[in-house]
Amino acid sequence: MPTVNVKIRPEIINWALSQTQEEKLGEKLMNNITKWLNGTKTPTFNQIEDFSRKRNIPLGYFFLQTPPVEKIDLLEYRTVNSIQLANPSRNFIDTIHEMESVQDWMKTYRQDMGFDKLPVVGCMSDIDDINQIADRIRTDLNISKNWHESVRDSREAFINIRRQLEICGVVVMMSGIVGKNTHRVLDVNEFRAFAMVDEWAPLIFINTSDSDGAKLFSLLHEISHIWLGKNDLFNDRQGRANGVSDTEMICNAVAGELIVPKEIFLEKWCEHNTQVYTRISDLAKYFRCGEIVIARKAMDCDKIDQKIYEQVVQTAIENYNQMKENKDTSGGNYYSTMGARLDGCFVRALCESVNMGRTTYTEAYRLTNTSRKTFSEIAQRLGGRQLGIKI
């Protein structure tokens, strides 16, 4: 087969380079790129295709006259300005696009099936009282102030809250990678979670590269945004006490109140007469949450100063990073992992739509990043058996 050379504009190549780190492209490709830019060599179609694949940039972008402008509306709602989001990664961009596809499909499905708008979306839009918002969320999710006593840990707490959100109609998707590509890991320093508000299909995405305690807080933080009716890109890993918007302060406070109610916290804090860091650790176990949440509540209640709080945050991040380095990633059930990434209500809606002939099998597999076998197994695990799914 003859070699086909293609003409790619230098500004497109430079733009593509800005989307990645040189070491990820490999020495051979980087040498070729240098020659393409200085005009001593013309790329072949296969080489551009290889560049596209390694950087996860759509192949068509290379043949544009000017660099593409990818408008990511969600960037406007980021919690804090950061270096990571000044130039968002392809992993982040592609995850956003995937979730937009999921939300668009779910919205259309619910509208076509005659669903009403969800009453929880924006129901607290005019309220800024933390306790009032927290009480409304507890009512809608059917949880009590001491709900932490009914779960063993933050992981089980997350599962319980997610189940209640499903009843409310809120789609919760989660993953630590892009699609099913295990080489494209989502960076928790770039974003922890995001919420895309919609009256028919509000969607929350959780980055599972985070710790269990952090994922629980992120979920409740994004719930607050849905109830307030405001989009969010949660990228604050440090739990900043200053420098965030009023909305973020409210959502952080509501999430903290839902996990650690102030009146119960003060009672338990007084019962523990141990050294402050030990006390924080003990209360984190009692409330089934991360130590950062307890430290933040203690600081807000004037029990510790900001220096101690920041030390707890730094230690927690270091401990989690160390744990991740030592973690054995070879185990785990594939179908359980895939099933956990997908929202149960979304999968059941897809199955029903497929069986009605409204959605193709191919579309269902694309939206869930699965194959026929994988989707069938996950559908059964998430309620397909009860619905008589024929996948």
Summary of the structure (lengths in Angstrom):
residues: 391
radius of gyration: 23.2
end to end distance: 41.1
largest distance: 79.2
contacts: 1182
relative contact order: 0.09
helix: 59%
strand: 7%
